[in-house]
Amino acid sequence: MKYKKLDNSELTVSQICMGCMGFGDSKDGHHSWTLNEEESHKIIKSALEIGINFFDTAIAYQNGSSERYLGSAIKKYAKREDVIIATKFLPRTSEDIAKGVTGQQYIRDMVNKSLKNLDTDYIDLYIYHMWDYNTPLYDIMDGLNQMVLEGKVKYLGISNCYAWQISKANALAEKEGFSKFISIQGHYNLIFREEEREMIPFCKDQNISITPYSPLAGGRLSKPVGETSKRFLEDQYAKSKYDLTKEQDNIIIE
């Protein structure tokens, strides 16, 4: 296994990161194809044995059970200081906004829930999962910075955004003395290459690490055209991303 530091950080990660969206209670969440705790532990243990030390999950994955399965596996098979954990949070809900929950308080609540799920005292890389168009950017950056100052989070990342958004966020962070985003987790693979237009050149210029998600396009790039699986049949999220371009994608896959 090869390792490198995430740019602008002291985090040394395996160049292969294990995404944990496939772990979690299949009866509690958006996905019906996820693996139970025992099956998840087997895969996480195998990953640790071949040198993977970088694991990416999210509080939204199967309503927190992905985080819980990852946390219990690390507790069982590794030392916490030897593992890099990334997790993510979604924007405030309309109910949160109606209750008057501020952006800062919401982030604190999400961090504390993830820490409990993962059974850990800190998160190595905390990722802003989706851009929140209903919360002032200052509140997001201030809330995240508070978590860094309190030692609950080491570094910040962002996912599913445009280059102008991360640029704007980091400019605000620099102006206010807040922690900046050191990584971007974007949708990027051989059949979805939009990140090459602006995001990758921007990240090269700013020395920001790229940790692409869906590198195998939900399995489409890991099997011959026509071969199937439970996830391939039941993953509606992946279908929404790829079905419309299937004809052209199959040419690339073949």
DRENPA-3360 file (N, C-alpha, C; in nm, 2 decimals, always signed):
BEGIN
1 = MKYKKLDN = +0.08/-0.12/+0.00/+0.00/+0.00/+0.00/+0.09/+0.13/+0.00 ~ +0.05/+0.22/-0.08/+0.12/+0.35/-0.08/+0.05/+0.45/+0.00 ~ +0.12/+0.54/+0.06/+0.06/+0.64/+0.15/+0.11/+0.78/+0.11 ~ +0.03/+0.88/+0.14/+0.07/+1.02/+0.12/+0.00/+1.11/+0.22 ~ +0.05/+1.23/+0.24/-0.02/+1.33/+0.33/-0.13/+1.40/+0.24 ~ -0.25/+1.41/+0.30/-0.35/+1.50/+0.24/-0.29/+1.64/+0.24 ~ -0.30/+1.71/+0.13/-0.24/+1.84/+0.11/-0.29/+1.93/+0.22 ~ -0.20/+2.02/+0.27/-0.23/+2.12/+0.37/-0.28/+2.06/+0.50;
9 = SELTVSQI = -0.22/+1.94/+0.53/-0.26/+1.87/+0.66/-0.14/+1.78/+0.71 ~ -0.16/+1.73/+0.82/-0.07/+1.63/+0.88/-0.13/+1.49/+0.87 ~ -0.23/+1.47/+0.79/-0.30/+1.34/+0.79/-0.23/+1.25/+0.68 ~ -0.17/+1.14/+0.72/-0.10/+1.04/+0.63/-0.21/+0.93/+0.60 ~ -0.25/+0.92/+0.47/-0.35/+0.83/+0.44/-0.31/+0.73/+0.33 ~ -0.37/+0.61/+0.33/-0.35/+0.52/+0.22/-0.41/+0.58/+0.10 ~ -0.34/+0.56/-0.02/-0.39/+0.62/-0.14/-0.52/+0.55/-0.19 ~ -0.56/+0.44/-0.13/-0.69/+0.38/-0.14/-0.77/+0.41/-0.02;
17 = CMGCMGFG = -0.88/+0.47/-0.03/-0.97/+0.50/+0.08/-1.09/+0.40/+0.07 ~ -1.14/+0.35/+0.18/-1.25/+0.26/+0.18/-1.38/+0.35/+0.20 ~ -1.47/+0.35/+0.10/-1.59/+0.42/+0.12/-1.69/+0.33/+0.19 ~ -1.77/+0.38/+0.28/-1.85/+0.30/+0.37/-2.00/+0.31/+0.35 ~ -2.04/+0.36/+0.23/-2.18/+0.37/+0.20/-2.25/+0.23/+0.19 ~ -2.17/+0.13/+0.16/-2.23/-0.01/+0.15/-2.25/-0.08/+0.28 ~ -2.21/-0.01/+0.40/-2.22/-0.07/+0.53/-2.34/-0.01/+0.60 ~ -2.42/-0.09/+0.67/-2.53/-0.03/+0.75/-2.65/-0.12/+0.74;
25 = DSKDGHHS = -2.75/-0.09/+0.83/-2.87/-0.16/+0.84/-2.96/-0.14/+0.71 ~ -2.97/-0.25/+0.64/-3.04/-0.24/+0.51/-3.19/-0.20/+0.52 ~ -3.24/-0.22/+0.65/-3.39/-0.19/+0.67/-3.41/-0.05/+0.73 ~ -3.30/+0.03/+0.74/-3.31/+0.16/+0.80/-3.23/+0.26/+0.72 ~ -3.28/+0.31/+0.61/-3.21/+0.41/+0.53/-3.25/+0.40/+0.38 ~ -3.18/+0.47/+0.30/-3.21/+0.48/+0.16/-3.18/+0.36/+0.07 ~ -3.08/+0.28/+0.12/-3.03/+0.17/+0.04/-3.07/+0.03/+0.10 ~ -3.12/-0.05/+0.01/-3.17/-0.19/+0.05/-3.06/-0.29/+0.03;
33 = WTLNEEES = -2.94/-0.25/-0.02/-2.84/-0.35/-0.06/-2.71/-0.34/+0.04 ~ -2.73/-0.27/+0.15/-2.61/-0.26/+0.24/-2.59/-0.38/+0.32 ~ -2.47/-0.39/+0.37/-2.42/-0.51/+0.45/-2.44/-0.50/+0.60 ~ -2.48/-0.61/+0.66/-2.50/-0.60/+0.81/-2.36/-0.59/+0.88 ~ -2.37/-0.58/+1.01/-2.25/-0.55/+1.09/-2.14/-0.65/+1.08 ~ -2.18/-0.78/+1.08/-2.08/-0.89/+1.07/-2.01/-0.89/+0.93 ~ -2.09/-0.87/+0.83/-2.03/-0.87/+0.69/-1.95/-0.74/+0.67 ~ -1.99/-0.63/+0.73/-1.91/-0.51/+0.72/-1.78/-0.52/+0.79;
41 = HKIIKSAL = -1.78/-0.58/+0.91/-1.66/-0.60/+0.99/-1.56/-0.69/+0.91 ~ -1.60/-0.79/+0.84/-1.51/-0.87/+0.76/-1.44/-0.79/+0.66 ~ -1.51/-0.70/+0.59/-1.45/-0.62/+0.48/-1.35/-0.52/+0.54 ~ -1.40/-0.45/+0.65/-1.31/-0.35/+0.72/-1.18/-0.42/+0.77 ~ -1.20/-0.54/+0.83/-1.08/-0.61/+0.88/-0.98/-0.64/+0.76 ~ -1.04/-0.69/+0.65/-0.95/-0.72/+0.53/-0.88/-0.59/+0.48 ~ -0.96/-0.48/+0.48/-0.90/-0.36/+0.44/-0.78/-0.32/+0.53 ~ -0.80/-0.33/+0.66/-0.69/-0.29/+0.75/-0.57/-0.39/+0.73;
49 = EIGINFFD = -0.60/-0.51/+0.70/-0.49/-0.61/+0.69/-0.40/-0.58/+0.56 ~ -0.46/-0.52/+0.46/-0.38/-0.49/+0.34/-0.33/-0.35/+0.34 ~ -0.34/-0.28/+0.45/-0.28/-0.15/+0.47/-0.37/-0.03/+0.45 ~ -0.50/-0.05/+0.42/-0.59/+0.07/+0.41/-0.61/+0.13/+0.55 ~ -0.58/+0.26/+0.57/-0.60/+0.32/+0.70/-0.70/+0.44/+0.69 ~ -0.76/+0.46/+0.57/-0.85/+0.58/+0.54/-0.99/+0.53/+0.51 ~ -1.08/+0.57/+0.60/-1.22/+0.52/+0.58/-1.32/+0.64/+0.58 ~ -1.41/+0.64/+0.48/-1.50/+0.75/+0.46/-1.64/+0.71/+0.48;
57 = TAIAYQNG = -1.72/+0.77/+0.57/-1.86/+0.73/+0.60/-1.93/+0.87/+0.60 ~ -2.06/+0.86/+0.65/-2.14/+0.98/+0.67/-2.25/+0.94/+0.77 ~ -2.30/+1.05/+0.84/-2.41/+1.03/+0.93/-2.54/+0.99/+0.86 ~ -2.55/+1.03/+0.73/-2.67/+1.00/+0.66/-2.67/+0.85/+0.60 ~ -2.56/+0.78/+0.60/-2.56/+0.65/+0.55/-2.63/+0.56/+0.64 ~ -2.75/+0.51/+0.60/-2.83/+0.42/+0.67/-2.86/+0.47/+0.82 ~ -2.89/+0.60/+0.82/-2.93/+0.67/+0.95/-2.83/+0.64/+1.06 ~ -2.70/+0.65/+1.02/-2.59/+0.64/+1.12/-2.54/+0.51/+1.15;
65 = SSERYLGS = -2.60/+0.40/+1.10/-2.55/+0.27/+1.12/-2.42/+0.24/+1.05 ~ -2.39/+0.30/+0.94/-2.26/+0.29/+0.88/-2.15/+0.34/+0.97 ~ -2.18/+0.45/+1.03/-2.08/+0.51/+1.13/-2.06/+0.41/+1.24 ~ -2.17/+0.36/+1.29/-2.16/+0.26/+1.41/-2.09/+0.14/+1.37 ~ -2.11/+0.08/+1.26/-2.04/-0.04/+1.21/-1.89/-0.01/+1.20 ~ -1.86/+0.10/+1.14/-1.72/+0.14/+1.12/-1.65/+0.16/+1.26 ~ -1.72/+0.23/+1.34/-1.66/+0.25/+1.48/-1.64/+0.13/+1.55 ~ -1.73/+0.03/+1.55/-1.71/-0.09/+1.63/-1.61/-0.18/+1.56;
73 = AIKKYAKR = -1.59/-0.17/+1.43/-1.48/-0.25/+1.37/-1.35/-0.20/+1.40 ~ -1.33/-0.07/+1.40/-1.20/-0.01/+1.43/-1.17/-0.04/+1.58 ~ -1.27/-0.03/+1.67/-1.25/-0.06/+1.81/-1.19/-0.21/+1.82 ~ -1.24/-0.29/+1.74/-1.21/-0.44/+1.75/-1.08/-0.47/+1.68 ~ -1.05/-0.41/+1.57/-0.94/-0.45/+1.49/-0.82/-0.36/+1.47 ~ -0.83/-0.24/+1.53/-0.72/-0.14/+1.51/-0.70/-0.05/+1.63 ~ -0.59/+0.03/+1.63/-0.58/+0.14/+1.72/-0.63/+0.26/+1.66 ~ -0.70/+0.34/+1.74/-0.77/+0.46/+1.68/-0.67/+0.55/+1.61;
81 = EDVIIATK = -0.55/+0.57/+1.68/-0.45/+0.66/+1.62/-0.39/+0.62/+1.49 ~ -0.41/+0.49/+1.46/-0.36/+0.44/+1.33/-0.45/+0.45/+1.21 ~ -0.57/+0.50/+1.24/-0.68/+0.50/+1.14/-0.72/+0.65/+1.12 ~ -0.75/+0.68/+0.99/-0.80/+0.81/+0.95/-0.95/+0.80/+0.92 ~ -1.03/+0.86/+1.00/-1.18/+0.85/+0.98/-1.23/+0.99/+0.92 ~ -1.30/+0.97/+0.81/-1.37/+1.09/+0.75/-1.52/+1.06/+0.76 ~ -1.60/+1.16/+0.80/-1.74/+1.14/+0.79/-1.80/+1.28/+0.75 ~ -1.93/+1.28/+0.72/-1.99/+1.39/+0.65/-2.13/+1.43/+0.72;
89 = FLPRTSED = -2.17/+1.55/+0.70/-2.30/+1.60/+0.75/-2.38/+1.67/+0.64 ~ -2.51/+1.65/+0.64/-2.60/+1.71/+0.54/-2.65/+1.85/+0.59 ~ -2.71/+1.93/+0.50/-2.76/+2.06/+0.55/-2.87/+2.05/+0.65 ~ -2.90/+2.16/+0.71/-3.02/+2.16/+0.80/-3.15/+2.13/+0.73 ~ -3.24/+2.06/+0.79/-3.37/+2.03/+0.73/-3.46/+2.15/+0.75 ~ -3.57/+2.15/+0.68/-3.67/+2.25/+0.70/-3.72/+2.26/+0.84 ~ -3.73/+2.14/+0.90/-3.78/+2.14/+1.04/-3.67/+2.20/+1.14 ~ -3.54/+2.18/+1.11/-3.44/+2.25/+1.19/-3.45/+2.40/+1.18;
97 = IAKGVTGQ = -3.47/+2.44/+1.05/-3.48/+2.59/+1.03/-3.60/+2.65/+1.10 ~ -3.72/+2.58/+1.09/-3.84/+2.62/+1.16/-3.83/+2.63/+1.31 ~ -3.74/+2.54/+1.36/-3.72/+2.54/+1.51/-3.62/+2.65/+1.55 ~ -3.56/+2.71/+1.45/-3.46/+2.82/+1.49/-3.32/+2.76/+1.52 ~ -3.29/+2.64/+1.48/-3.16/+2.58/+1.50/-3.06/+2.66/+1.41 ~ -2.96/+2.72/+1.47/-2.86/+2.80/+1.39/-2.77/+2.70/+1.31 ~ -2.70/+2.75/+1.21/-2.60/+2.67/+1.14/-2.50/+2.62/+1.24 ~ -2.45/+2.70/+1.33/-2.35/+2.66/+1.42/-2.39/+2.55/+1.52;
105 = QYIRDMVN = -2.52/+2.57/+1.57/-2.57/+2.47/+1.66/-2.59/+2.34/+1.59 ~ -2.64/+2.35/+1.47/-2.67/+2.23/+1.39/-2.54/+2.15/+1.37 ~ -2.43/+2.21/+1.33/-2.30/+2.15/+1.31/-2.25/+2.08/+1.44 ~ -2.27/+2.15/+1.55/-2.23/+2.09/+1.68/-2.31/+1.96/+1.71 ~ -2.44/+1.97/+1.68/-2.52/+1.85/+1.71/-2.48/+1.74/+1.62 ~ -2.45/+1.77/+1.49/-2.41/+1.66/+1.39/-2.28/+1.60/+1.43 ~ -2.18/+1.68/+1.47/-2.05/+1.63/+1.51/-2.07/+1.54/+1.64 ~ -2.14/+1.59/+1.73/-2.16/+1.51/+1.85/-2.23/+1.37/+1.83;
113 = KSLKNLDT = -2.33/+1.37/+1.73/-2.39/+1.25/+1.70/-2.29/+1.15/+1.63 ~ -2.21/+1.21/+1.54/-2.12/+1.12/+1.47/-2.01/+1.07/+1.56 ~ -1.97/+1.15/+1.66/-1.87/+1.10/+1.76/-1.93/+0.99/+1.84 ~ -2.05/+1.00/+1.87/-2.12/+0.89/+1.95/-2.13/+0.77/+1.86 ~ -2.17/+0.78/+1.74/-2.19/+0.67/+1.65/-2.06/+0.60/+1.63 ~ -1.95/+0.68/+1.61/-1.82/+0.62/+1.58/-1.75/+0.57/+1.70 ~ -1.80/+0.61/+1.82/-1.74/+0.58/+1.95/-1.59/+0.63/+1.95 ~ -1.57/+0.75/+1.92/-1.44/+0.81/+1.92/-1.45/+0.96/+1.98;
121 = DYIDLYIY = -1.33/+1.01/+2.01/-1.33/+1.15/+2.07/-1.30/+1.25/+1.96 ~ -1.26/+1.21/+1.84/-1.24/+1.31/+1.74/-1.26/+1.25/+1.60 ~ -1.28/+1.34/+1.50/-1.30/+1.30/+1.36/-1.18/+1.36/+1.29 ~ -1.11/+1.28/+1.21/-0.99/+1.33/+1.14/-1.02/+1.43/+1.03 ~ -1.13/+1.40/+0.95/-1.17/+1.48/+0.84/-1.32/+1.49/+0.84 ~ -1.37/+1.61/+0.86/-1.51/+1.63/+0.87/-1.56/+1.70/+0.74 ~ -1.65/+1.64/+0.67/-1.68/+1.68/+0.54/-1.82/+1.74/+0.53 ~ -1.83/+1.86/+0.47/-1.96/+1.93/+0.44/-2.02/+1.86/+0.32;
129 = HMWDYNTP = -2.12/+1.78/+0.34/-2.16/+1.68/+0.24/-2.23/+1.74/+0.12 ~ -2.32/+1.83/+0.14/-2.39/+1.90/+0.03/-2.40/+2.05/+0.06 ~ -2.39/+2.14/-0.04/-2.40/+2.28/-0.02/-2.53/+2.32/+0.04 ~ -2.53/+2.40/+0.15/-2.65/+2.44/+0.21/-2.69/+2.58/+0.16 ~ -2.79/+2.59/+0.08/-2.83/+2.71/+0.02/-2.92/+2.79/+0.11 ~ -2.96/+2.74/+0.23/-3.05/+2.80/+0.32/-2.98/+2.85/+0.45 ~ -2.85/+2.84/+0.45/-2.78/+2.88/+0.57/-2.66/+2.97/+0.53 ~ -2.65/+3.08/+0.60/-2.54/+3.17/+0.56/-2.40/+3.10/+0.57;
137 = LYDIMDGL = -2.32/+3.13/+0.47/-2.19/+3.06/+0.46/-2.11/+3.09/+0.59 ~ -2.12/+3.21/+0.64/-2.04/+3.25/+0.76/-2.08/+3.15/+0.87 ~ -2.21/+3.12/+0.89/-2.25/+3.03/+1.00/-2.19/+2.89/+0.98 ~ -2.18/+2.84/+0.85/-2.12/+2.71/+0.83/-1.97/+2.71/+0.87 ~ -1.90/+2.81/+0.82/-1.76/+2.81/+0.84/-1.72/+2.84/+0.99 ~ -1.80/+2.92/+1.05/-1.79/+2.95/+1.19/-1.81/+2.83/+1.27 ~ -1.92/+2.76/+1.24/-1.96/+2.64/+1.32/-1.85/+2.53/+1.30 ~ -1.80/+2.51/+1.18/-1.70/+2.41/+1.16/-1.57/+2.45/+1.23;
145 = NQMVLEGK = -1.54/+2.58/+1.23/-1.41/+2.62/+1.29/-1.42/+2.60/+1.44 ~ -1.54/+2.62/+1.50/-1.55/+2.60/+1.64/-1.52/+2.45/+1.68 ~ -1.56/+2.36/+1.59/-1.54/+2.22/+1.62/-1.39/+2.18/+1.61 ~ -1.32/+2.25/+1.52/-1.17/+2.24/+1.51/-1.11/+2.29/+1.64 ~ -1.15/+2.41/+1.68/-1.09/+2.47/+1.80/-1.11/+2.39/+1.92 ~ -1.22/+2.32/+1.93/-1.25/+2.23/+2.04/-1.19/+2.10/+2.04 ~ -1.12/+2.07/+1.93/-1.05/+1.94/+1.92/-1.14/+1.82/+1.88 ~ -1.26/+1.85/+1.84/-1.35/+1.74/+1.80/-1.33/+1.70/+1.65;
153 = VKYLGISN = -1.27/+1.79/+1.58/-1.24/+1.77/+1.44/-1.10/+1.82/+1.41 ~ -1.02/+1.74/+1.33/-0.89/+1.79/+1.30/-0.88/+1.87/+1.18 ~ -0.95/+1.83/+1.07/-0.94/+1.90/+0.94/-1.08/+1.90/+0.88 ~ -1.10/+1.99/+0.78/-1.23/+2.00/+0.71/-1.22/+1.97/+0.57 ~ -1.32/+1.90/+0.51/-1.34/+1.88/+0.37/-1.47/+1.92/+0.32 ~ -1.49/+1.92/+0.19/-1.62/+1.95/+0.13/-1.65/+1.85/+0.02 ~ -1.78/+1.83/-0.01/-1.82/+1.74/-0.11/-1.93/+1.80/-0.19 ~ -1.94/+1.75/-0.32/-2.06/+1.79/-0.40/-2.07/+1.94/-0.42;
161 = CYAWQISK = -1.97/+2.00/-0.46/-1.98/+2.15/-0.47/-1.92/+2.19/-0.61 ~ -1.94/+2.32/-0.64/-1.87/+2.38/-0.76/-1.74/+2.44/-0.71 ~ -1.65/+2.46/-0.81/-1.52/+2.52/-0.78/-1.54/+2.66/-0.72 ~ -1.64/+2.74/-0.77/-1.66/+2.87/-0.71/-1.71/+2.87/-0.57 ~ -1.77/+2.76/-0.53/-1.82/+2.75/-0.39/-1.71/+2.72/-0.29 ~ -1.62/+2.63/-0.32/-1.51/+2.61/-0.23/-1.41/+2.73/-0.23 ~ -1.40/+2.79/-0.35/-1.32/+2.91/-0.35/-1.38/+3.02/-0.26 ~ -1.51/+3.04/-0.27/-1.57/+3.14/-0.19/-1.56/+3.11/-0.04;
169 = ANALAEKE = -1.58/+2.98/+0.00/-1.57/+2.94/+0.13/-1.43/+2.95/+0.19 ~ -1.33/+2.91/+0.12/-1.20/+2.93/+0.17/-1.15/+3.07/+0.17 ~ -1.20/+3.16/+0.09/-1.17/+3.30/+0.09/-1.23/+3.36/+0.22 ~ -1.35/+3.32/+0.25/-1.41/+3.37/+0.38/-1.34/+3.32/+0.50 ~ -1.30/+3.19/+0.49/-1.22/+3.14/+0.61/-1.09/+3.21/+0.63 ~ -1.02/+3.24/+0.51/-0.90/+3.32/+0.53/-0.92/+3.45/+0.58 ~ -1.03/+3.52/+0.54/-1.06/+3.66/+0.59/-1.09/+3.66/+0.74 ~ -1.16/+3.55/+0.78/-1.21/+3.55/+0.92/-1.11/+3.47/+1.02;
177 = GFSKFISI = -1.01/+3.41/+0.96/-0.92/+3.33/+1.04/-0.97/+3.19/+1.08 ~ -1.07/+3.14/+1.00/-1.13/+3.01/+1.02/-1.04/+2.90/+0.95 ~ -1.07/+2.78/+0.99/-1.00/+2.67/+0.93/-1.06/+2.66/+0.78 ~ -0.97/+2.62/+0.69/-1.01/+2.61/+0.55/-1.05/+2.46/+0.51 ~ -1.11/+2.44/+0.40/-1.13/+2.31/+0.35/-1.00/+2.26/+0.28 ~ -0.95/+2.15/+0.32/-0.83/+2.09/+0.27/-0.85/+1.99/+0.16 ~ -0.98/+1.95/+0.14/-1.00/+1.84/+0.05/-1.14/+1.86/-0.02 ~ -1.16/+1.80/-0.14/-1.28/+1.80/-0.20/-1.32/+1.66/-0.24;
185 = QGHYNLIF = -1.43/+1.61/-0.21/-1.48/+1.48/-0.25/-1.59/+1.50/-0.35 ~ -1.55/+1.48/-0.48/-1.64/+1.50/-0.59/-1.67/+1.37/-0.66 ~ -1.77/+1.38/-0.74/-1.81/+1.26/-0.83/-1.72/+1.26/-0.95 ~ -1.64/+1.16/-0.96/-1.53/+1.16/-1.06/-1.49/+1.01/-1.10 ~ -1.51/+0.98/-1.22/-1.47/+0.84/-1.27/-1.46/+0.85/-1.42 ~ -1.43/+0.74/-1.48/-1.41/+0.73/-1.63/-1.53/+0.77/-1.71 ~ -1.65/+0.76/-1.65/-1.77/+0.79/-1.73/-1.84/+0.92/-1.68 ~ -1.78/+0.98/-1.57/-1.83/+1.12/-1.53/-1.70/+1.20/-1.50;
193 = REEEREMI = -1.67/+1.29/-1.59/-1.54/+1.36/-1.59/-1.56/+1.51/-1.57 ~ -1.67/+1.56/-1.53/-1.70/+1.70/-1.52/-1.59/+1.77/-1.43 ~ -1.54/+1.70/-1.33/-1.44/+1.76/-1.24/-1.32/+1.81/-1.31 ~ -1.29/+1.76/-1.43/-1.17/+1.80/-1.50/-1.19/+1.94/-1.56 ~ -1.31/+1.99/-1.57/-1.33/+2.12/-1.63/-1.27/+2.24/-1.55 ~ -1.32/+2.24/-1.42/-1.27/+2.35/-1.33/-1.22/+2.30/-1.20 ~ -1.28/+2.20/-1.14/-1.24/+2.16/-1.00/-1.10/+2.11/-0.99 ~ -1.05/+2.02/-1.08/-0.92/+1.97/-1.07/-0.81/+2.08/-1.09;
201 = PFCKDQNI = -0.83/+2.16/-1.20/-0.73/+2.27/-1.21/-0.73/+2.36/-1.09 ~ -0.84/+2.39/-1.03/-0.85/+2.48/-0.91/-0.78/+2.41/-0.80 ~ -0.80/+2.28/-0.78/-0.74/+2.21/-0.66/-0.59/+2.21/-0.68 ~ -0.54/+2.19/-0.80/-0.40/+2.19/-0.83/-0.34/+2.32/-0.80 ~ -0.41/+2.43/-0.83/-0.36/+2.56/-0.80/-0.35/+2.59/-0.66 ~ -0.45/+2.54/-0.58/-0.46/+2.58/-0.44/-0.41/+2.47/-0.35 ~ -0.35/+2.36/-0.40/-0.29/+2.25/-0.33/-0.40/+2.19/-0.24 ~ -0.52/+2.16/-0.29/-0.63/+2.10/-0.22/-0.64/+1.95/-0.27;
209 = SITPYSPL = -0.65/+1.86/-0.18/-0.65/+1.72/-0.21/-0.79/+1.68/-0.27 ~ -0.79/+1.59/-0.37/-0.91/+1.54/-0.43/-0.93/+1.39/-0.38 ~ -1.04/+1.36/-0.32/-1.08/+1.23/-0.28/-1.21/+1.19/-0.35 ~ -1.20/+1.14/-0.48/-1.32/+1.12/-0.56/-1.41/+1.01/-0.50 ~ -1.54/+1.03/-0.52/-1.63/+0.92/-0.48/-1.68/+0.86/-0.61 ~ -1.74/+0.74/-0.59/-1.79/+0.66/-0.70/-1.69/+0.64/-0.81 ~ -1.56/+0.60/-0.77/-1.46/+0.58/-0.88/-1.49/+0.46/-0.97 ~ -1.58/+0.37/-0.93/-1.62/+0.26/-1.01/-1.77/+0.28/-1.06;
217 = AGGRLSKP = -1.82/+0.40/-1.04/-1.95/+0.43/-1.10/-2.06/+0.33/-1.05 ~ -2.06/+0.31/-0.92/-2.16/+0.22/-0.86/-2.15/+0.07/-0.91 ~ -2.03/+0.03/-0.95/-2.00/-0.10/-1.00/-2.00/-0.11/-1.15 ~ -2.04/-0.01/-1.22/-2.04/-0.02/-1.36/-1.91/-0.04/-1.43 ~ -1.80/+0.01/-1.36/-1.67/+0.00/-1.42/-1.59/-0.12/-1.36 ~ -1.66/-0.20/-1.28/-1.59/-0.31/-1.22/-1.64/-0.45/-1.28 ~ -1.73/-0.44/-1.38/-1.78/-0.57/-1.43/-1.82/-0.55/-1.58 ~ -1.82/-0.65/-1.66/-1.86/-0.64/-1.80/-2.00/-0.59/-1.82;
225 = VGETSKRF = -2.03/-0.52/-1.92/-2.17/-0.48/-1.95/-2.26/-0.60/-1.96 ~ -2.37/-0.59/-1.88/-2.47/-0.70/-1.88/-2.46/-0.78/-1.75 ~ -2.34/-0.78/-1.68/-2.33/-0.85/-1.55/-2.40/-0.77/-1.45 ~ -2.46/-0.83/-1.35/-2.54/-0.75/-1.25/-2.51/-0.79/-1.11 ~ -2.57/-0.73/-1.02/-2.55/-0.75/-0.87/-2.67/-0.70/-0.80 ~ -2.69/-0.73/-0.67/-2.80/-0.67/-0.59/-2.80/-0.52/-0.59 ~ -2.68/-0.46/-0.57/-2.67/-0.32/-0.57/-2.71/-0.26/-0.71 ~ -2.65/-0.32/-0.81/-2.68/-0.27/-0.95/-2.83/-0.27/-0.97;
233 = LEDQYAKS = -2.90/-0.36/-0.92/-3.05/-0.37/-0.95/-3.13/-0.27/-0.86 ~ -3.08/-0.25/-0.73/-3.16/-0.18/-0.63/-3.11/-0.04/-0.60 ~ -2.99/+0.00/-0.65/-2.94/+0.13/-0.61/-3.00/+0.24/-0.70 ~ -3.11/+0.30/-0.65/-3.18/+0.40/-0.73/-3.10/+0.53/-0.74 ~ -3.02/+0.56/-0.64/-2.94/+0.68/-0.65/-2.84/+0.67/-0.76 ~ -2.78/+0.55/-0.78/-2.68/+0.53/-0.89/-2.75/+0.53/-1.02 ~ -2.87/+0.47/-1.02/-2.95/+0.47/-1.15/-2.98/+0.62/-1.19 ~ -3.01/+0.70/-1.10/-3.04/+0.84/-1.13/-2.92/+0.92/-1.19;
241 = KYDLTKEQ = -2.80/+0.87/-1.15/-2.68/+0.93/-1.20/-2.64/+0.88/-1.34 ~ -2.67/+0.75/-1.37/-2.61/+0.69/-1.49/-2.71/+0.64/-1.59 ~ -2.83/+0.61/-1.56/-2.92/+0.55/-1.66/-2.94/+0.63/-1.78 ~ -2.95/+0.76/-1.77/-2.97/+0.84/-1.89/-2.86/+0.84/-1.99 ~ -2.74/+0.81/-1.94/-2.62/+0.81/-2.03/-2.57/+0.67/-2.06 ~ -2.65/+0.57/-2.03/-2.61/+0.43/-2.03/-2.55/+0.39/-2.17 ~ -2.62/+0.43/-2.27/-2.58/+0.39/-2.41/-2.43/+0.43/-2.44 ~ -2.41/+0.56/-2.41/-2.27/+0.61/-2.43/-2.17/+0.55/-2.33;
249 = DNIIIE = -2.22/+0.54/-2.20/-2.13/+0.48/-2.10/-2.08/+0.34/-2.14 ~ -2.17/+0.26/-2.19/-2.14/+0.12/-2.22/-2.03/+0.11/-2.32 ~ -2.02/+0.21/-2.42/-1.91/+0.21/-2.51/-1.78/+0.23/-2.44 ~ -1.78/+0.32/-2.34/-1.65/+0.35/-2.27/-1.62/+0.23/-2.18 ~ -1.72/+0.17/-2.12/-1.70/+0.05/-2.03/-1.64/-0.06/-2.11 ~ -1.70/-0.09/-2.23/-1.65/-0.20/-2.31/-1.51/-0.17/-2.36;
% end
